[in-house]
Amino acid sequence: MDDVDRKILAELQQDGRLTVTELAARVRLSVSPCHRRLRELERAGAISGYRAMVDPAAVGLNFEALVFVSMRQEDRDTVAEFERALGDVVEVLEAQRLFGEPDYLLRVVAADLAAYQRLYDERLATLPGVQRLTSTLVMKHVVKDRPLPG
């Protein structure tokens, strides 16, 4: 990956809807070489996809929490079952397995506190292997969806 590839990635992180012609102009390449580089970045996995970024509040998801999960057991089967079940909880936007304690960090959205409480009691607390859940409410986003550094 060279500087031109990094510039392509930087531009697409700022605006993923750029046409190849617009992208080529911004990175100072002709369209064909830009298109080849773009396809190679996609093929190599540097670009894993394209999507719209939706404001949660605009679709009624006004409540966000970070949930720390401590597992009762961390054997392979329990971890696999927990992670599989977690994949079915659509309100979990991000899930990260951590070294040390706690074992997982989840980013969760809900309509309001009451909806979050139902989600917590009915889905999160019943996930396989969960010993303890600790929630921290998000007050505001200071840095969000920042592009990766070049």
DRENZADO-994177 format. One line per field, with one value per residue (C-alpha): residue number from 1; residue in one letter; x, y, z negated. Coordinates in nm, 4 decimals. Each point is the difference from the previous one (the first is absolute). Layout:
! DRENZADO-994177
resi: [NUM  ...];
resn: [A  ...];
X: [X  ...];
Y: [Y  ...];
Z: [Z  ...];
This chain:
! DRENZADO-994177
resi: [1  2  3  4  5  6  7  8  9  10  11  12  13  14  15  16  17  18  19  20  21  22  23  24  25  26  27  28  29  30  31  32  33  34  35  36  37  38  39  40  41  42  43  44  45  46  47  48  49  50  51  52  53  54  55  56  57  58  59  60  61  62  63  64  65  66  67  68  69  70  71  72  73  74  75  76  77  78  79  80  81  82  83  84  85  86  87  88  89  90  91  92  93  94  95  96  97  98  99  100  101  102  103  104  105  106  107  108  109  110  111  112  113  114  115  116  117  118  119  120  121  122  123  124  125  126  127  128  129  130  131  132  133  134  135  136  137  138  139  140  141  142  143  144  145  146  147  148  149  150];
resn: [M  D  D  V  D  R  K  I  L  A  E  L  Q  Q  D  G  R  L  T  V  T  E  L  A  A  R  V  R  L  S  V  S  P  C  H  R  R  L  R  E  L  E  R  A  G  A  I  S  G  Y  R  A  M  V  D  P  A  A  V  G  L  N  F  E  A  L  V  F  V  S  M  R  Q  E  D  R  D  T  V  A  E  F  E  R  A  L  G  D  V  V  E  V  L  E  A  Q  R  L  F  G  E  P  D  Y  L  L  R  V  V  A  A  D  L  A  A  Y  Q  R  L  Y  D  E  R  L  A  T  L  P  G  V  Q  R  L  T  S  T  L  V  M  K  H  V  V  K  D  R  P  L  P  G];
X: [0.0000  0.1458  -0.0902  -0.2522  -0.1837  -0.0045  -0.1410  -0.2722  -0.0915  -0.0001  -0.2289  -0.2438  -0.0128  -0.1070  -0.2549  -0.0746  -0.2383  0.2692  -0.0117  0.3199  0.0350  -0.0269  0.2358  0.2552  -0.0043  0.0515  0.2975  0.1387  -0.0232  -0.1765  -0.3187  0.1342  0.2974  -0.2160  -0.2639  0.2638  0.1415  -0.3481  -0.0875  0.3333  -0.0631  -0.3418  0.1428  0.2775  -0.2508  0.1257  -0.3514  -0.2470  -0.3234  -0.2062  -0.2998  -0.2071  0.0585  -0.3401  -0.0535  -0.1522  -0.2114  -0.1531  -0.1439  -0.1181  0.3032  0.0687  0.1646  0.3509  0.1926  0.3379  -0.0392  0.2884  -0.0502  0.1779  -0.0312  -0.0635  0.2137  0.2311  0.0331  -0.0135  -0.3586  -0.1403  0.1789  -0.1172  -0.3578  0.0035  0.1400  -0.2476  -0.2948  0.1314  -0.0105  -0.3790  -0.0446  -0.0491  0.0231  0.3667  0.1813  0.3515  0.1450  0.3641  0.1685  0.2571  0.3070  -0.0404  -0.3119  -0.2658  -0.0130  -0.2101  -0.0988  -0.3312  -0.1410  -0.3777  -0.2840  -0.3660  -0.2924  0.0086  0.0871  -0.3051  0.0865  0.3592  -0.1146  -0.2116  0.2938  0.2324  -0.2336  -0.1384  0.2928  0.3373  -0.0204  -0.1154  0.2873  0.1965  0.2766  -0.0669  0.0956  -0.0312  -0.1050  0.1047  -0.1509  0.1327  -0.2291  0.1363  -0.0410  0.1263  0.2364  0.3163  0.1759  -0.2117  0.0601  0.3407  0.1784  0.3064  0.3246  0.1992];
Y: [0.0000  0.3325  0.3650  0.0019  -0.2982  0.1762  0.3130  -0.2090  -0.1520  0.3407  0.1495  -0.2920  0.0147  0.3629  -0.0684  -0.3589  0.1156  0.1519  -0.1150  -0.1488  0.3157  0.2267  -0.2229  -0.0023  0.3805  0.0297  -0.2367  0.1357  -0.3161  -0.0757  -0.2045  -0.3395  -0.0207  0.1313  -0.2622  -0.2778  0.1152  0.0211  -0.3546  -0.1278  0.1689  -0.1690  -0.3382  0.0209  0.0788  0.3514  0.1138  -0.2378  0.1650  0.3135  0.1147  0.2969  0.1381  0.0480  0.2311  -0.2219  0.2863  0.0556  -0.3527  0.0148  -0.1530  0.2763  -0.2110  -0.1435  -0.2008  -0.1645  -0.3372  -0.1832  -0.3764  -0.2314  -0.3677  -0.2778  -0.2361  0.0660  -0.3449  -0.0259  -0.1278  0.2650  0.2824  -0.1294  -0.0357  0.3486  0.1594  -0.1832  0.1059  0.3552  0.0157  -0.0388  0.3105  0.2732  0.2787  -0.0871  0.2210  -0.1023  -0.2793  -0.0349  -0.2828  0.1371  -0.1299  0.0116  0.1062  0.0605  -0.2549  0.1947  0.3567  0.0540  0.3151  -0.0211  0.2253  0.0162  0.2386  0.1069  -0.1143  -0.2264  -0.1725  -0.0409  -0.1525  -0.2572  -0.0784  -0.0318  -0.2276  -0.2125  -0.0340  0.1154  -0.1498  -0.3328  -0.0403  -0.3236  0.0155  0.3527  0.0541  0.3788  0.2958  0.3553  0.2855  0.3476  0.2479  0.2063  0.3713  0.1216  -0.0972  0.2077  -0.1865  -0.2276  -0.1938  0.1580  -0.1212  -0.2160  0.1968  -0.0104];
Z: [0.0000  0.1048  -0.0559  0.2861  -0.1502  -0.3370  0.1637  0.1680  -0.3367  -0.1701  0.2630  -0.0131  -0.3809  0.0314  0.2760  0.0989  0.2736  0.2201  0.3584  0.1398  0.2129  -0.3069  -0.1965  0.2830  0.0136  -0.3752  -0.0031  0.3281  0.2091  0.3226  -0.0352  0.1152  -0.2379  -0.2845  0.0724  0.0068  -0.3333  -0.1504  0.1097  -0.1350  -0.3369  -0.0093  0.1051  -0.2600  -0.2743  -0.0771  0.0969  -0.1578  0.1133  0.0478  -0.2034  -0.1082  -0.3479  -0.1675  -0.2974  -0.2727  -0.1383  0.3447  -0.0130  -0.3618  -0.1716  -0.2515  -0.2713  0.0134  -0.2560  -0.0256  -0.1645  -0.1622  -0.0101  -0.2419  0.0831  -0.2521  0.2101  0.2905  0.1508  0.3795  0.0168  -0.2355  0.1839  0.3383  -0.1219  -0.1561  0.3166  0.2228  -0.2181  -0.0181  0.3788  -0.0210  -0.2182  0.2606  -0.2573  -0.0541  0.2510  -0.1014  -0.2103  -0.0918  -0.1871  -0.2431  -0.1775  -0.3760  -0.1845  0.1229  0.2798  0.2532  0.0798  0.1797  0.1563  -0.0250  0.1210  -0.0990  0.0316  -0.3644  -0.3512  -0.0270  0.3284  -0.1160  -0.3288  0.1885  0.2305  -0.3004  -0.1976  0.2833  0.2387  -0.1315  -0.3496  0.1454  0.2469  -0.0512  -0.2582  -0.1269  -0.3630  -0.0261  0.2146  -0.0813  0.2003  0.0565  0.1709  0.2875  -0.0694  0.3380  0.2793  -0.0013  0.2834  0.2186  0.3196  0.0561  0.3131  -0.0554  0.0007  0.3221];
